[in-house]
Amino acid sequence: MHKNWPQMTGELSGAIRDLRGGVPEVMKAFSGMAQAALKANALDTKTKELIALAIAVAIRCDGCVAFHAEAAMKQGATRDEVMETMGMAVYMGAGPSVMYAAQAVEAFDQFTEKAAG
């Protein structure tokens, strides 16, 4: 195991709560934007979470990988769907995305194991 992704989301959640308390108006606006972006319209929420996971890989954001791998799993994404999504992230982000794609699959697997167990 490269990283403990469920632990990362737990630790970041506390830090995000602190941020929410420090800049409540900004975080309320960010939360509203997230809700609007994730609302199912032409694309369902699962597809949008897979897109977010691919972007997280392409921009190399560990916390984003963790939260969106978990969200994709909760939205019913399969490992095959995650793998295809990682193929697109690698295509768009080249070598650095290969490293993050491997980590995103690891994160998805850890959240799946945690949910099952």
All heavy atoms as an XYZ file, in Angstrom:
855
protein
N       0.845     -1.177      0.000
C       0.000      0.000      0.000
C       0.885      1.233      0.000
O       1.799      1.361      0.792
C      -0.919     -0.035      1.221
C      -1.813      1.147      1.312
S      -3.161      1.092      2.529
C      -2.613      0.035      3.819
N       0.605      2.133     -0.914
C       1.374      3.362     -1.052
C       0.945      4.394     -0.012
O       1.766      4.964      0.688
C       1.200      3.906     -2.464
C       1.977      5.140     -2.756
N       3.347      5.148     -2.856
C       1.577      6.413     -2.939
C       3.763      6.379     -3.090
N       2.693      7.163     -3.146
N      -0.343      4.641      0.096
C      -0.894      5.605      1.045
C      -2.157      5.029      1.648
O      -2.821      4.191      1.048
C      -1.239      6.927      0.350
C      -0.043      7.670     -0.171
C      -0.450      8.951     -0.869
C       0.819      9.619     -1.418
N       0.508     10.731     -2.299
N      -2.520      5.522      2.829
C      -3.774      5.131      3.451
C      -4.804      6.205      3.115
O      -4.900      7.231      3.794
C      -3.595      4.981      4.962
C      -4.832      4.430      5.634
O      -5.953      4.701      5.222
N      -4.633      3.664      6.678
N      -5.557      5.991      2.061
C      -6.486      6.990      1.538
C      -7.660      7.238      2.468
O      -8.035      8.409      2.659
C      -6.925      6.585      0.130
C      -5.755      6.538     -0.803
C      -5.015      5.432     -1.138
C      -5.137      7.643     -1.473
N      -4.002      5.795     -1.995
C      -4.050      7.137     -2.218
C      -5.412      9.006     -1.534
C      -3.237      7.945     -3.006
C      -4.612      9.810     -2.321
C      -3.539      9.280     -3.043
N      -8.281      6.200      3.076
C      -9.354      6.499      4.034
C      -8.866      7.339      5.216
O      -9.565      8.251      5.668
C      -9.826      5.107      4.479
C      -9.513      4.226      3.310
C      -8.189      4.762      2.789
N      -7.671      7.065      5.693
C      -7.111      7.868      6.780
C      -6.905      9.314      6.314
O      -7.171     10.259      7.060
C      -5.783      7.277      7.255
C      -5.138      8.067      8.373
C      -3.794      7.461      8.805
O      -3.505      6.309      8.531
N      -2.990      8.254      9.467
N      -6.445      9.477      5.083
C      -6.218     10.819      4.549
C      -7.509     11.625      4.540
O      -7.524     12.791      4.934
C      -5.634     10.752      3.134
C      -5.322     12.127      2.539
S      -4.766     12.068      0.817
C      -3.259     11.123      0.966
N      -8.615     11.012      4.085
C      -9.875     11.763      4.051
C     -10.319     12.133      5.459
O     -10.839     13.222      5.679
C     -11.001     10.997      3.326
O     -11.212      9.740      3.949
C     -10.699     10.832      1.854
N     -10.088     11.238      6.412
C     -10.438     11.552      7.798
C      -9.655     12.729      8.336
O     -10.212     13.638      8.963
N      -8.354     12.715      8.081
C      -7.501     13.804      8.561
C      -7.836     15.111      7.852
O      -7.902     16.172      8.486
C      -6.030     13.447      8.358
C      -5.567     12.319      9.264
C      -4.188     11.777      8.925
O      -3.581     12.236      7.931
O      -3.720     10.884      9.646
N      -8.048     15.064      6.550
C      -8.380     16.278      5.804
C      -9.751     16.821      6.187
O      -9.963     18.040      6.179
C      -8.319     16.019      4.299
C      -6.922     15.915      3.704
C      -6.995     15.456      2.253
C      -6.192     17.241      3.807
N     -10.678     15.941      6.537
C     -12.013     16.397      6.928
C     -11.945     17.314      8.136
O     -12.651     18.331      8.193
C     -12.939     15.212      7.200
O     -13.227     14.540      5.990
N     -11.095     16.991      9.093
C     -10.923     17.854     10.259
C     -10.350     19.207      9.876
O     -10.815     20.251     10.356
N      -9.351     19.188      9.012
C      -8.748     20.446      8.563
C      -9.745     21.271      7.752
O      -9.780     22.504      7.863
C      -7.490     20.150      7.730
N     -10.570     20.612      6.967
C     -11.579     21.318      6.178
C     -12.636     21.928      7.098
O     -13.105     23.046      6.861
C     -12.197     20.388      5.112
C     -11.141     20.045      4.054
C     -13.434     21.013      4.468
C     -11.522     18.913      3.118
N     -13.003     21.221      8.163
C     -13.933     21.783      9.156
C     -13.365     23.059      9.757
O     -14.078     24.054      9.929
C     -14.217     20.765     10.263
C     -15.500     19.998     10.083
C     -15.882     19.184     11.313
N     -14.846     18.274     11.784
C     -14.569     17.082     11.273
N     -15.262     16.645     10.249
N     -13.617     16.340     11.773
N     -12.077     23.030     10.087
C     -11.423     24.236     10.615
C     -11.488     25.372      9.599
O     -11.760     26.521      9.954
C      -9.961     23.957     10.978
C      -9.814     23.080     12.208
O     -10.808     22.925     12.955
O      -8.703     22.550     12.416
N     -11.223     25.069      8.349
C     -11.285     26.071      7.295
C     -12.710     26.619      7.172
O     -12.917     27.830      7.043
C     -10.815     25.469      5.967
C     -10.750     26.396      4.767
C      -9.772     27.546      5.006
C     -10.350     25.610      3.527
N     -13.689     25.715      7.233
C     -15.098     26.121      7.135
C     -15.440     27.101      8.258
O     -16.157     28.077      8.043
C     -16.004     24.895      7.204
C     -17.459     25.190      6.889
C     -18.315     23.924      6.793
N     -17.913     23.132      5.638
C     -17.511     21.870      5.704
N     -17.437     21.234      6.849
N     -17.174     21.222      4.609
N     -14.908     26.867      9.459
C     -15.146     27.776     10.575
C     -14.444     29.106     10.406
O     -14.933     30.139     10.861
N     -13.300     29.107      9.751
C     -12.521     30.324      9.574
C     -13.004     31.216      8.452
O     -12.876     32.442      8.522
N     -13.529     30.612      7.401
C     -14.038     31.385      6.251
C     -15.399     30.804      5.831
O     -15.541     30.238      4.743
C     -13.035     31.396      5.068
C     -11.848     32.288      5.370
C     -12.571     30.002      4.700
N     -16.395     30.932      6.697
C     -17.677     30.262      6.445
C     -18.368     30.684      5.154
O     -18.960     29.836      4.477
C     -18.524     30.617      7.671
C     -17.874     31.812      8.272
C     -16.412     31.715      7.926
N     -18.299     31.952      4.786
C     -18.978     32.395      3.567
C     -18.327     31.809      2.323
O     -19.008     31.388      1.387
C     -19.003     33.918      3.496
C     -19.924     34.537      4.538
C     -20.000     36.043      4.434
O     -19.795     36.584      3.328
O     -20.270     36.675      5.473
N     -17.003     31.756      2.324
C     -16.286     31.181      1.183
C     -16.605     29.694      1.068
O     -16.911     29.194     -0.033
C     -14.764     31.403      1.322
C     -14.001     30.624      0.263
C     -14.427     32.886      1.265
N     -16.569     28.986      2.182
C     -16.811     27.546      2.146
C     -18.268     27.224      1.821
O     -18.553     26.217      1.171
C     -16.368     26.903      3.455
C     -14.849     26.968      3.667
S     -13.903     26.251      2.294
C     -14.296     24.512      2.503
N     -19.196     28.083      2.259
C     -20.605     27.893      1.904
C     -20.769     28.037      0.387
O     -21.474     27.258     -0.247
C     -21.485     28.893      2.640
C     -22.958     28.722      2.373
C     -23.789     29.727      3.156
C     -25.265     29.565      2.828
N     -26.091     30.555      3.508
N     -20.098     29.023     -0.182
C     -20.156     29.219     -1.630
C     -19.530     28.036     -2.371
O     -20.067     27.564     -3.384
C     -19.463     30.530     -2.018
N     -18.390     27.549     -1.858
C     -17.737     26.399     -2.473
C     -18.650     25.173     -2.418
O     -18.794     24.445     -3.406
C     -16.403     26.105     -1.771
C     -15.690     24.910     -2.335
C     -14.995     24.992     -3.531
C     -15.726     23.689     -1.679
C     -14.355     23.880     -4.060
C     -15.085     22.581     -2.196
C     -14.396     22.677     -3.389
N     -19.294     24.955     -1.275
C     -20.205     23.825     -1.128
C     -21.377     23.932     -2.096
O     -21.787     22.940     -2.708
C     -20.713     23.755      0.317
O     -21.615     22.687      0.471
N     -21.899     25.142     -2.252
C     -22.991     25.346     -3.205
C     -22.564     25.053     -4.630
O     -23.323     24.458     -5.412
N     -21.341     25.475     -4.964
C     -20.826     25.204     -6.303
C     -20.675     23.698     -6.517
O     -21.043     23.166     -7.578
C     -19.484     25.902     -6.514
C     -18.908     25.694     -7.891
S     -17.398     26.631     -8.243
C     -16.321     26.160     -6.910
N     -20.160     23.004     -5.512
C     -19.992     21.551     -5.618
C     -21.339     20.865     -5.820
O     -21.470     19.976     -6.674
C     -19.291     21.014     -4.375
N     -22.343     21.266     -5.045
C     -23.672     20.667     -5.179
C     -24.252     20.914     -6.568
O     -24.826     20.010     -7.180
C     -24.604     21.203     -4.100
C     -24.266     20.693     -2.718
C     -25.116     21.341     -1.630
O     -26.099     22.033     -1.906
N     -24.732     21.118     -0.387
N     -24.085     22.131     -7.072
C     -24.601     22.447     -8.403
C     -23.872     21.651     -9.481
O     -24.497     21.134    -10.417
C     -24.476     23.953     -8.672
N     -22.561     21.538     -9.355
C     -21.772     20.818    -10.353
C     -22.080     19.323    -10.354
O     -22.075     18.685    -11.408
C     -20.276     21.049    -10.109
N     -22.355     18.763     -9.182
C     -22.589     17.321     -9.068
C     -24.039     16.905     -9.332
O     -24.322     15.713     -9.469
C     -22.160     16.827     -7.684
C     -20.651     16.768     -7.474
C     -20.318     16.595     -5.997
C     -20.033     15.654     -8.304
N     -24.938     17.871     -9.435
C     -26.337     17.547     -9.667
C     -26.495     16.808    -10.996
O     -25.945     17.215    -12.017
C     -27.175     18.823     -9.672
C     -28.649     18.564     -9.831
C     -29.431     19.857     -9.837
C     -30.901     19.526    -10.054
N     -31.639     20.689    -10.503
N     -27.224     15.722    -10.952
C     -27.448     14.927    -12.161
C     -28.326     15.698    -13.140
O     -29.414     16.140    -12.798
C     -28.098     13.597    -11.803
N     -27.813     15.880    -14.323
C     -28.560     16.484    -15.428
C     -28.270     15.626    -16.651
O     -28.642     14.462    -16.655
C     -28.155     17.951    -15.627
C     -28.745     18.851    -14.555
O     -29.944     18.822    -14.322
N     -27.912     19.639    -13.897
N     -27.581     16.160    -17.647
C     -27.222     15.362    -18.825
C     -26.267     14.237    -18.440
O     -26.282     13.165    -19.051
C     -26.603     16.252    -19.897
N     -25.413     14.491    -17.423
C     -24.508     13.463    -16.889
C     -24.979     13.085    -15.494
O     -25.366     13.957    -14.714
C     -23.070     13.997    -16.804
C     -22.392     14.380    -18.107
C     -21.023     14.997    -17.821
C     -22.241     13.161    -19.006
N     -24.906     11.797    -15.182
C     -25.269     11.392    -13.825
C     -24.127     11.707    -12.859
O     -23.001     12.012    -13.268
C     -25.677      9.915    -13.779
C     -24.561      8.948    -14.160
O     -23.376      9.314    -14.098
O     -24.885      7.806    -14.524
N     -24.431     11.652    -11.572
C     -23.456     12.030    -10.548
C     -22.247     11.097    -10.558
O     -21.117     11.552    -10.356
C     -24.123     12.070     -9.163
O     -25.236     12.980     -9.230
C     -23.172     12.555     -8.084
N     -22.456      9.817    -10.809
C     -21.323      8.885    -10.869
C     -20.339      9.295    -11.963
O     -19.122      9.337    -11.726
C     -21.812      7.450    -11.110
C     -20.677      6.441    -11.250
C     -21.180      5.039    -11.520
C     -21.578      4.876    -12.946
N     -21.899      3.481    -13.311
N     -20.852      9.622    -13.129
C     -19.985     10.052    -14.232
C     -19.232     11.310    -13.852
O     -18.027     11.432    -14.122
C     -20.817     10.272    -15.503
O     -21.471      9.036    -15.843
C     -19.955     10.738    -16.662
N     -19.908     12.231    -13.197
C     -19.256     13.471    -12.779
C     -18.157     13.198    -11.749
O     -17.102     13.842    -11.779
C     -20.293     14.449    -12.241
C     -21.198     14.985    -13.342
C     -22.243     15.949    -12.803
C     -23.069     16.522    -13.939
N     -23.906     17.651    -13.489
N     -18.369     12.252    -10.858
C     -17.324     11.902     -9.886
C     -16.136     11.243    -10.580
O     -14.987     11.470    -10.200
C     -17.869     11.005     -8.768
C     -18.727     11.733     -7.753
C     -17.991     12.797     -6.947
O     -16.738     12.897     -7.005
O     -18.661     13.550     -6.223
N     -16.389     10.443    -11.596
C     -15.290      9.855    -12.362
C     -14.503     10.939    -13.102
O     -13.273     10.888    -13.157
C     -15.819      8.798    -13.335
C     -16.334      7.510    -12.677
C     -17.104      6.663    -13.691
C     -15.200      6.716    -12.057
N     -15.193     11.929    -13.636
C     -14.510     13.056    -14.280
C     -13.657     13.784    -13.251
O     -12.491     14.123    -13.515
C     -15.523     14.007    -14.953
C     -16.179     13.327    -16.162
C     -14.861     15.328    -15.336
C     -17.399     14.077    -16.703
N     -14.226     14.041    -12.076
C     -13.474     14.722    -11.016
C     -12.244     13.911    -10.617
O     -11.168     14.482    -10.371
C     -14.371     14.971     -9.802
N     -12.368     12.590    -10.571
C     -11.229     11.739    -10.234
C     -10.141     11.848    -11.307
O      -8.950     11.946    -10.982
C     -11.686     10.288    -10.065
C     -10.641      9.289     -9.596
C     -10.032      9.683     -8.252
C     -11.262      7.887     -9.511
N     -10.547     11.875    -12.566
C      -9.568     12.026    -13.652
C      -8.871     13.380    -13.569
O      -7.646     13.470    -13.742
C     -10.255     11.870    -15.011
N      -9.613     14.417    -13.275
C      -9.006     15.745    -13.140
C      -8.060     15.762    -11.951
O      -6.965     16.332    -12.026
C     -10.091     16.830    -13.029
C     -10.836     16.948    -14.363
C      -9.488     18.168    -12.606
C     -12.108     17.786    -14.300
N      -8.452     15.120    -10.847
C      -7.587     15.048     -9.663
C      -6.251     14.398    -10.008
O      -5.196     14.837     -9.547
C      -8.288     14.276     -8.544
N      -6.301     13.366    -10.828
C      -5.077     12.698    -11.275
C      -4.260     13.645    -12.148
O      -3.055     13.812    -11.954
C      -5.409     11.390    -12.031
C      -4.208     10.857    -12.786
C      -5.945     10.338    -11.052
N      -4.918     14.286    -13.100
C      -4.209     15.153    -14.039
C      -3.555     16.349    -13.354
O      -2.479     16.780    -13.759
C      -5.151     15.616    -15.146
N      -4.189     16.875    -12.290
C      -3.595     18.022    -11.600
C      -2.769     17.601    -10.387
O      -2.189     18.443     -9.721
C      -4.648     19.083    -11.209
C      -5.606     18.551    -10.151
C      -5.368     19.607    -12.430
C      -6.497     19.623     -9.543
N      -2.743     16.296    -10.116
C      -1.918     15.712     -9.049
C      -2.266     16.272     -7.670
O      -1.429     16.797     -6.953
C      -0.443     15.876     -9.383
C      -0.066     15.110    -10.641
C       1.346     15.287    -11.087
N       1.625     16.452    -11.897
C       1.199     16.679    -13.121
N       0.407     15.828    -13.707
N       1.552     17.744    -13.790
N      -3.532     16.099     -7.281
C      -4.042     16.559     -5.981
C      -4.406     15.340     -5.138
O      -5.434     14.706     -5.375
C      -5.255     17.464     -6.200
S      -6.101     17.941     -4.682
N      -3.548     15.002     -4.177
C      -3.781     13.818     -3.348
C      -5.141     13.844     -2.654
O      -5.882     12.857     -2.671
C      -2.695     13.685     -2.270
C      -1.367     13.206     -2.808
O      -1.257     12.916     -4.016
O      -0.418     13.110     -2.009
N      -5.457     14.948     -2.002
C      -6.735     15.043     -1.299
C      -7.912     14.891     -2.237
O      -8.907     14.235     -1.905
N      -7.794     15.471     -3.424
C      -8.855     15.351     -4.428
C      -9.006     13.896     -4.874
O     -10.125     13.399     -5.015
C      -8.551     16.226     -5.639
S      -8.361     17.979     -5.265
N      -7.890     13.206     -5.080
C      -7.934     11.782     -5.428
C      -8.684     11.020     -4.347
O      -9.580     10.219     -4.625
C      -6.512     11.200     -5.640
C      -6.535      9.676     -5.640
C      -5.889     11.725     -6.927
N      -8.325     11.265     -3.094
C      -8.951     10.533     -1.983
C     -10.459     10.761     -1.952
O     -11.245      9.803     -1.943
C      -8.304     10.949     -0.656
N     -10.883     12.016     -1.928
C     -12.314     12.302     -1.802
C     -13.109     11.842     -3.016
O     -14.219     11.322     -2.874
C     -12.541     13.791     -1.536
C     -12.274     14.178     -0.106
C     -11.162     14.931      0.219
C     -13.134     13.781      0.914
C     -10.903     15.287      1.543
C     -12.883     14.120      2.237
C     -11.769     14.884      2.555
N     -12.550     11.995     -4.222
C     -13.317     11.614     -5.410
C     -13.264     10.113     -5.676
O     -14.212      9.577     -6.255
C     -12.893     12.457     -6.615
C     -13.315     13.879     -6.451
N     -14.632     14.276     -6.464
C     -12.594     15.012     -6.213
C     -14.708     15.572     -6.264
N     -13.477     16.046     -6.101
N     -12.232      9.422     -5.235
C     -12.234      7.948     -5.312
C     -13.328      7.402     -4.392
O     -14.088      6.505     -4.780
C     -10.874      7.385     -4.913
N     -13.411      7.960     -3.197
C     -14.460      7.532     -2.255
C     -15.846      7.854     -2.821
O     -16.751      7.012     -2.785
C     -14.277      8.205     -0.903
C     -15.328      7.789      0.109
C     -15.139      8.425      1.464
O     -14.600      9.549      1.564
O     -15.550      7.792      2.449
N     -16.022      9.062     -3.341
C     -17.321      9.466     -3.880
C     -17.710      8.603     -5.083
O     -18.873      8.223     -5.216
C     -17.300     10.939     -4.256
N     -16.752      8.287     -5.947
C     -17.043      7.423     -7.103
C     -17.512      6.049     -6.629
O     -18.482      5.500     -7.168
C     -15.813      7.296     -8.001
N     -16.830      5.519     -5.615
C     -17.230      4.222     -5.066
C     -18.648      4.313     -4.492
O     -19.498      3.470     -4.764
C     -16.229      3.795     -3.983
C     -16.489      2.446     -3.341
S     -17.594      2.431     -1.908
C     -16.822      3.576     -0.800
N     -18.937      5.371     -3.740
C     -20.268      5.527     -3.144
C     -21.356      5.726     -4.194
O     -22.515      5.366     -3.966
C     -20.269      6.700     -2.169
C     -19.537      6.381     -0.876
C     -19.565      7.556      0.076
C     -18.907      7.197      1.403
N     -18.892      8.354      2.333
N     -21.001      6.274     -5.350
C     -21.966      6.474     -6.435
C     -22.139      5.213     -7.286
O     -22.875      5.222     -8.259
C     -21.545      7.644     -7.321
C     -21.719      9.001     -6.664
C     -23.175      9.323     -6.372
O     -24.071      9.050     -7.162
N     -23.409      9.907     -5.210
N     -21.428      4.149     -6.924
C     -21.608      2.876     -7.627
C     -20.642      2.615     -8.760
O     -20.867      1.696     -9.556
N     -19.581      3.385     -8.851
C     -18.595      3.140     -9.909
C     -17.963      1.763     -9.714
O     -17.754      1.316     -8.589
C     -17.512      4.218     -9.886
N     -17.668      1.128    -10.817
C     -16.981     -0.161    -10.763
C     -15.485      0.064    -10.948
O     -15.058      1.122    -11.434
C     -17.481     -1.098    -11.874
O     -17.097     -0.545    -13.148
C     -18.992     -1.300    -11.799
N     -14.712     -0.934    -10.602
C     -13.267     -0.841    -10.809
C     -12.953     -0.684    -12.304
O     -12.051      0.053    -12.677
C     -12.563     -2.067    -10.230
C     -11.059     -1.889    -10.095
C     -10.473     -3.009     -9.230
N      -9.139     -2.662     -8.772
C      -8.025     -2.875     -9.438
N      -8.067     -3.424    -10.654
N      -6.853     -2.549     -8.930
N     -13.708     -1.375    -13.165
C     -13.490     -1.236    -14.612
C     -13.746      0.200    -15.072
O     -13.007      0.727    -15.907
C     -14.389     -2.200    -15.392
C     -13.921     -3.650    -15.315
O     -12.753     -3.889    -14.934
O     -14.732     -4.537    -15.635
N     -14.773      0.839    -14.527
C     -15.046      2.235    -14.882
C     -13.916      3.150    -14.402
O     -13.508      4.065    -15.125
C     -16.378      2.692    -14.279
C     -17.572      2.053    -14.956
C     -18.875      2.305    -14.243
O     -18.904      2.393    -12.993
O     -19.898      2.413    -14.953
N     -13.416      2.873    -13.204
C     -12.289      3.662    -12.695
C     -11.072      3.455    -13.592
O     -10.370      4.414    -13.931
C     -11.980      3.313    -11.218
C     -10.670      3.929    -10.756
C     -13.127      3.763    -10.316
N     -10.824      2.220    -14.005
C      -9.674      1.951    -14.871
C      -9.794      2.694    -16.199
O      -8.824      3.292    -16.664
C      -9.522      0.450    -15.118
C      -8.998     -0.301    -13.929
S      -7.330      0.243    -13.523
C      -6.848     -1.053    -12.409
N     -10.973      2.682    -16.815
C     -11.141      3.412    -18.075
C     -10.956      4.907    -17.871
O     -10.347      5.591    -18.703
C     -12.527      3.146    -18.676
C     -12.539      1.948    -19.588
C     -13.812      1.871    -20.405
O     -14.192      2.857    -21.086
O     -14.429      0.795    -20.366
N     -11.459      5.407    -16.754
C     -11.289      6.817    -16.420
C      -9.804      7.139    -16.250
O      -9.327      8.183    -16.720
C     -12.076      7.158    -15.142
O     -13.465      6.868    -15.359
C     -11.906      8.615    -14.741
N      -9.063      6.241    -15.619
C      -7.625      6.468    -15.434
C      -6.906      6.442    -16.776
O      -5.932      7.167    -16.992
C      -7.022      5.421    -14.485
C      -7.515      5.544    -13.035
S      -7.253      7.167    -12.295
C      -8.823      7.986    -12.595
N      -7.398      5.636    -17.721
C      -6.830      5.638    -19.063
C      -6.940      7.002    -19.709
O      -5.989      7.499    -20.331
N      -8.075      7.655    -19.530
C      -8.256      9.008    -20.070
C      -7.371     10.007    -19.332
O      -6.787     10.900    -19.951
C      -9.722      9.436    -19.978
C     -10.628      8.696    -20.948
S     -10.115      8.851    -22.686
C     -10.240     10.616    -22.926
N      -7.240      9.857    -18.011
C      -6.391     10.770    -17.236
C      -4.934     10.639    -17.665
O      -4.225     11.636    -17.808
C      -6.541     10.487    -15.746
N      -4.486      9.413    -17.902
C      -3.110      9.188    -18.355
C      -2.919      9.791    -19.741
O      -1.917     10.476    -20.005
C      -2.766      7.683    -18.343
C      -1.471      7.399    -19.100
C      -2.672      7.179    -16.905
N      -3.874      9.563    -20.615
C      -3.805     10.132    -21.967
C      -3.678     11.656    -21.910
O      -2.863     12.247    -22.619
C      -5.058      9.712    -22.740
C      -5.286     10.455    -24.025
C      -4.357     10.387    -25.065
C      -6.439     11.205    -24.211
C      -4.583     11.075    -26.253
C      -6.663     11.876    -25.390
C      -5.728     11.818    -26.404
O      -5.963     12.491    -27.578
N      -4.443     12.285    -21.038
C      -4.450     13.747    -20.959
C      -3.275     14.305    -20.159
O      -2.844     15.426    -20.391
C      -5.761     14.251    -20.342
C      -6.984     13.912    -21.186
S      -6.906     14.528    -22.885
C      -6.917     16.281    -22.622
N      -2.750     13.528    -19.207
C      -1.723     14.059    -18.310
C      -0.349     13.441    -18.444
O       0.562     13.799    -17.698
N      -0.181     12.476    -19.328
C       1.113     11.831    -19.592
C       1.724     11.182    -18.349
O       1.018     10.711    -17.476
C       2.064     12.804    -20.258
N       3.055     11.157    -18.269
C       3.789     10.420    -17.238
C       3.362     10.701    -15.809
O       3.107      9.758    -15.053
N       3.282     11.966    -15.389
C       2.860     12.218    -14.011
C       1.476     11.644    -13.704
O       1.221     11.187    -12.598
C       2.871     13.747    -13.906
C       3.907     14.177    -14.900
C       3.731     13.208    -16.041
N       0.596     11.620    -14.687
C      -0.723     11.048    -14.457
C      -0.679      9.543    -14.281
O      -1.542      8.973    -13.621
C      -1.676     11.426    -15.596
O      -1.998     12.792    -15.519
N       0.316      8.868    -14.871
C       0.462      7.426    -14.647
C       0.660      7.160    -13.155
O       0.042      6.269    -12.570
C       1.641      6.851    -15.469
C       1.941      5.418    -15.061
C       1.351      6.929    -16.955
N       1.516      7.956    -12.512
C       1.790      7.776    -11.090
C       0.539      8.023    -10.255
O       0.222      7.273     -9.337
C       2.903      8.729    -10.616
C       4.228      8.576    -11.364
S       4.860      6.886    -11.311
C       5.051      6.560    -13.051
N      -0.202      9.058    -10.575
C      -1.416      9.373     -9.825
C      -2.562      8.427    -10.168
O      -3.395      8.143     -9.316
C      -1.816     10.836    -10.018
C      -1.165     11.688     -8.955
C       0.159     12.077     -9.069
C      -1.861     12.053     -7.811
C       0.777     12.822     -8.087
C      -1.251     12.799     -6.816
C       0.068     13.181     -6.961
O       0.677     13.898     -5.968
N      -2.616      7.917    -11.390
C      -3.645      6.945    -11.745
C      -3.486      5.683    -10.907
O      -4.473      5.126    -10.415
C      -3.578      6.618    -13.241
N      -2.253      5.235    -10.724
C      -2.009      4.065     -9.874
C      -2.491      4.330     -8.457
O      -3.100      3.468     -7.810
C      -0.521      3.707     -9.883
N      -2.255      5.534     -7.960
C      -2.694      5.882     -6.609
C      -4.218      5.995     -6.532
O      -4.819      5.614     -5.522
C      -2.056      7.204     -6.165
C      -0.548      7.073     -5.977
C       0.057      8.381     -5.525
O      -0.178      8.809     -4.406
N       0.830      9.016     -6.400
N      -4.868      6.505     -7.583
C      -6.324      6.623     -7.585
C      -6.984      5.252     -7.547
O      -7.977      5.051     -6.839
C      -6.791      7.406     -8.814
N      -6.428      4.286     -8.278
C      -6.960      2.918     -8.240
C      -6.758      2.333     -6.849
O      -7.665      1.706     -6.288
C      -6.311      2.037     -9.328
C      -6.688      0.575     -9.153
C      -6.712      2.534    -10.714
N      -5.590      2.548     -6.257
C      -5.328      2.082     -4.899
C      -6.340      2.693     -3.925
O      -6.906      1.990     -3.072
C      -3.905      2.451     -4.477
C      -3.582      2.049     -3.040
C      -2.199      2.527     -2.606
O      -2.005      3.759     -2.463
O      -1.336      1.663     -2.418
N      -6.607      3.987     -4.052
C      -7.565      4.659     -3.177
C      -8.958      4.059     -3.349
O      -9.637      3.737     -2.357
C      -7.596      6.166     -3.469
N      -9.401      3.864     -4.599
C     -10.709      3.266     -4.862
C     -10.801      1.883     -4.240
O     -11.787      1.552     -3.585
C     -10.960      3.195     -6.377
C     -12.286      2.588     -6.733
C     -13.430      3.368     -6.738
C     -12.387      1.249     -7.062
C     -14.664      2.807     -7.061
C     -13.608      0.681     -7.383
C     -14.749      1.464     -7.385
N      -9.755      1.072     -4.400
C      -9.745     -0.277     -3.820
C      -9.830     -0.235     -2.300
O     -10.547     -1.026     -1.686
C      -8.484     -1.041     -4.245
C      -8.515     -1.464     -5.705
O      -9.597     -1.406     -6.340
O      -7.441     -1.857     -6.215
N      -9.109      0.676     -1.658
C      -9.145      0.775     -0.200
C     -10.538      1.170      0.292
O     -11.032      0.604      1.274
C      -8.104      1.776      0.307
C      -6.677      1.255      0.225
C      -5.672      2.275      0.707
O      -6.002      3.226      1.412
N      -4.419      2.082      0.322
N     -11.183      2.131     -0.377
C     -12.526      2.523      0.040
C     -13.513      1.393     -0.203
O     -14.421      1.184      0.600
C     -12.966      3.803     -0.673
C     -12.312      5.028     -0.109
C     -11.386      5.742     -0.856
C     -12.593      5.470      1.187
C     -10.767      6.865     -0.336
C     -11.977      6.590      1.714
C     -11.071      7.294      0.960
N     -13.350      0.631     -1.286
C     -14.222     -0.509     -1.545
C     -14.055     -1.564     -0.462
O     -15.048     -2.112      0.041
C     -13.925     -1.096     -2.941
O     -14.132     -0.077     -3.931
C     -14.809     -2.292     -3.247
N     -12.818     -1.871     -0.091
C     -12.549     -2.842      0.980
C     -13.130     -2.368      2.306
O     -13.727     -3.148      3.045
C     -11.053     -3.088      1.129
C     -10.433     -3.846     -0.021
C      -8.905     -3.854      0.020
O      -8.314     -3.501      1.065
O      -8.304     -4.206     -1.011
N     -12.960     -1.096      2.605
C     -13.493     -0.540      3.864
C     -15.003     -0.632      3.894
O     -15.587     -0.992      4.916
C     -13.020      0.909      4.006
C     -13.464      1.548      5.313
C     -12.961      2.977      5.423
C     -13.505      3.615      6.692
N     -13.235      5.032      6.759
N     -15.668     -0.330      2.766
C     -17.131     -0.374      2.698
C     -17.648     -1.805      2.846
O     -18.705     -2.034      3.419
C     -17.627      0.237      1.395
N     -16.872     -2.757      2.331
C     -17.288     -4.162      2.391
C     -17.049     -4.786      3.759
O     -17.680     -5.769      4.117
C     -16.542     -4.970      1.318
N     -16.095     -4.191      4.491
C     -15.659     -4.890      5.658
C     -15.972     -4.449      6.974
O     -16.032     -4.993      7.959
